Amino acid sequence: MSTAAELRPARGQWTARDLDALPLLTDLPTAASILNMGTTKARELARTGQFPVRLIKHGERYAVPVAALRRLLVEADQ
């Protein structure tokens, strides 16, 4: 059985189809990969409230709405 990390495309190589396959919320490392940034940078931005999309904090973990990531990417392409 494959883990989510094994199924994750390489950083910066996400396609619309890959995003469509995600659930409504994803984790911070996956969001970082989608945005072509490292996990350490993503955690730093999350901790300081500067992550480029809204985050949902659950204890020490963050959930990221996939729709917000998609909107950000669409805006960046325009």
Secondary structure, DSSP 8 states (H G I E B T S, - for coil): ---HHHHS--TT---HHHHHTS-SEEEHHHHHHHTT--HHHHHHHHHTT--SS--EEETTEEEEEHHHHHHHHHHHH-
